[in-house]
């Protein structure tokens, strides 16, 4: 379970993208720097795609260098892998040199493309195959990409890979994007303004502020989170500048946070585990700032891409679940 959205541009033109990662707290997540100019090849794929990145990347990954679930490049393009259980059909290996594992897609697209238009063209030439990156199964995914002016979703349908424009800038999980967009039509009355109505000569008011949001779904299913994220993107005030855009993004991310115990799932047969918000990211596409906050450390951190050395790849573990540190007051 994950939620992804693009905040409306701030008054100074800053564009910020937010993302949550919900998963059992069992993955050794890392902040990764993926070098530019260093040849790469798809992991776990025989005679798979090889490429040399033009652009440096900062992102969240695990299980190996460049195996990313989230990231942004030095050109201001972001990419996000979100779970699509039951709605993901990868291709069979073709052996034609364009086979790539699902966990290498983000590193390839961010390393070779500077915007969504280039990513659409590059993705269309890929043959994405499913490979277990070390978690005991092949993760079913789709990919959401954003630049300052466009957003797309890359989906793996039974009939093949589909690359679709995403006018909402929002993404969650199953089903496919077109269904979610159609479902928004059930909520066209959502408003920031409190409604009133008159029965005969009596004016009736809501029992408090927020009456215009009555009916907005509050559960954590993918359709409900999609609707909630779309409503928030529509209604929040336009940020004034870069700092307020990043702050607004963090506030929106808070509304999707899942504490341990609220949702449990069977991670492996006979193993029930809590699903938590392992981390969130804030991609400032304009200023090239990659921010993150983890389940074990609520303090936001940020990597300034223009000041980052992309001559070598590096990996830094992030805090997992942790208790508060005692202090003396």
N, C-alpha and C positions, 0 to 999 in steps of 0.2 A: 504494500500500500504506500503510495507516494502522491504528492500534490505538487504541481508546477504551474507557475503563472508569471505573466509579464505585467509589471505595474505600468499605469499610464505615464507617458513621458512627463517629467517635471517641467516647470516653467522655463528653466534654463536648458532644456533639451536632454537631460540625463535619462537614460533608459536602464531599468533595473529588473532583473529576473530573480524570482525566489523559488526554492524547491525544498521539500521535506523528503527524508528517507525513513520509511517505516519498515522495520524488519526485526526479527528476533535478534537480541544483542549477542550474536554468536560470531559475527564476521570481524576479522582483524582490520578494521578500516584504517586507511592511511591518507594523508594529504600528499599528493604526488606532483612533482615537477617533471614533465616529459620534455626532453631536449629537442631542439630544432637542429636540423642538419645531420642527425645521426640515423643511419638506415635502420628500418624496423621490418619485421615480418609477422604475419598473423600467427598467434600461439595455438598450438594443437591442431593445425590444419596442414596436411601433407601437400606440398607444392602450392601453398596458399599465396595470398597477395603479399607483395613486398613494396615498400615505399620509403621515401626519405622526407620527413616532415619539413615544411618550410617555416612553420610557426610554432612557437613554444606554447605549452599548455600547463595550466594548473588545475588540478581536480581531485576528486575523491575516488579512491580505488582500493582494491584488495586482491590478494592471491597472485600478484605478479606485477612487474613494471609495465605501466601503460594499460593495464586492465582497469578501465575507468567506468564508474557508474554515473559520473557527473563531471563537468569541466567547462573551462572557458579558455580561449586562446588569445594571443596578443593582438589579434585584429578585432576583438569584440564580438566573437561568435561563441555562443554557449550551446552545450548539448547535454541531454539528461536522459538516462535510461530508467524507465519505469516498468513495473511488473505488469504482465498481461496474461496471467494464468487462464488457460482455456481459450485464449484468443491470440495464439501465436503459433504459426507454422513456418519454421525455418526451411530453407531449401536443402536438397541433398548436394553433397560436394560434386562439382562439375569437372574439376581438374583442369580448368582452362586459365589458371593464373589469377582469377578474380575472386576465389573463395576466401572468405574472412570469417573468423569466429565472431559471435555476437558481442563478446566482451572487448573486441578490438575496434569496433565500429566508431566509438567516440574518439579514440586516439587517432584513427585514420582521418575522419572527417575534420576534426579540429586541427590536425597537423597539416592538412593539405588545402583547406578551404578558408577563405576570408569572410564569406558571408553566406546567407541562406541560399541564394541563387546558385552559387558554386557548389554548395553541399547537395542541393537537389540533383544536379547533374552528376556529381561524383557518386552519390548513393545509388543512382539508377543503374550504374555499371557494376555494382557489387553483387556477389552471390553470398548471402549471409547464411552460414551454417551453424548449427547448435553444437557447442562444446562445453563440457563440464569444466569450469575454471578451478575446481577444487572444493566445491561445496556438496558434492554427492549427487548432483542433478544438473540438468541444463536449464539455466534461468530463462523463463519466457519473458520477453521484453518488447517494448516499443521505444522509439527514440523521439524526443521532442527537441527541436532546435530553434534558436532565436537569434536574430541580430536586431539592430536598432529599429528596423522598419518592417520586418517580416518574421513569420513563425510557420513551422511545418511539423507534421508528424510522419514518422516512418513506421508503417505497420506491416505485419507479416500474416497475410490472410491465406486461406486455403488455396486461392487461385494465384498467389504470388505476392511479392512485396508491393506495397502501395505507398506512395509518397503524396501526401495531401496538404494543401494550405490549411493553416489553422487561424482563422480570423479572430477567434476569441483570445488567443495567447494563453489558453488554459489547458491543462492536461492532468488526468489522474490515471485510472487503470481501466479494466474492462467495463463495457465493451468498446468497440471501435469509435473513433472520434465523431463520425457522422451521426451515430446514435446519440451521443452526448449533446451535440449541437441541436438536434431535433428536440431532445428532452427539455432544453431550455425554454421552449415555447410554452411549457406548463407553468412557467414562473414569470411571465411578462408583466405581472402586476406588482412585482417587488419594487418598493420605493423607500427612500429615506424620510419621507414626510408622513407624519401621523395622519391616518384617515379619520374622518367623522361621517356620521350619517344621521339623518333626521327621520324619526318615526312620528307621524302626525306633527305635533308641535314640540316634540322633545328631541334635543340634540344629544346624540350619544357619542362619547369620546372613548378611545381605548383606555385600558386600565394603567397605562404608563407609556413612556416613550418606546419607540421601536415597533409600533403597531403596523407600520408600513412593510415590515419584514415578516409579518405573520405568514406562516407557511414555508418559510425558508428552512430546508432540511438541516437538522443538526447532528445526524448520525455520521458514522465514519465510512459508509459504503462509498465506492468510487462514484456512482451517479450523484449522491448527495454532496460529496466534497467538490465535484465539478461545478454543481449549481452554486454552492456556497462561494467558491473561489471566483466564479464569473460574476456573482452579485457584488462581491467585495471590490473586484476590479472596476465594476461599473460605478459604484457609489462612493468610494473613498475620494477625499479631496485631492485635487492635483497637487503633488508636492511642489515646493517652491524651488528647490535646488537639489544637488546631489546628496547632501547629508540628509535632508528630509525624505528623499526618495528611498534611501537605504533604511532609514528608521521606519518608514511606512511599511516597507517590505518585511522587516522583522516583526512588526505588530501583526501583520496579516498571517505570517508564519505561526505566530503564537496561537492563532485560532484553530490550527490543525494539529497541535501537539497532542500526542498520545502517551499518557503515563503507563508504567508497567501495571498489569492487572486488569486494565480495561478491556483488552482484546487478547485472547489466547488462540494459538493455532498449533496444528500438528506439523512441526518442522520436519520430522522424520517419523516413520511408523512407531507409534508408542511413545513419542517424545513430544509432550505438550509444553509449549514455551510462550511467554508473553511477547506480544509484538509492541515495540516501542518506537518513538521517534529517535532513531539513532543519531541523526545529525540533520542540520538544515544548512543550506547555502544561499548566499546573496551574491549574484553576479552583477556588478556595475559594468554594463557593456560599454558605456561611454568613457569612463575613467580607467577602465581595465583593472578593477579591484575585485578580487575573489574572496568573499567573506564566508565564514563557517562558524557553527556552534554545535557542540556535541552533547549527547545525553549525560556524559560524565563531567561536563564543564559548561555552565550556562553563559560564560563570558564569550562574546563574539570576537573572533580573530579575523584578520584580513591580510591577504597577500597582494602586494602592489606589483602587478605584472611588469610595468615599465621599469621597475627597479630590480627585477628578478634576473638572475643569471640562467640562461637557457642553453648553455654549452654542454651541460651534463644533466642526466636524469637523477632525481633524488626522491626518497620516500621517508615520510615521518609518521609514525603511529599517532593516532588521536585517542584521547581518553575514552574508555568505555564506561559502563555504569560504575558509579562510585558514590560513596557516602560523603556527607559534609565533613570538612576538616575542622576539628575543634579549635575554638579560639577563646582567649581570655579577654573579657571586657572590663 
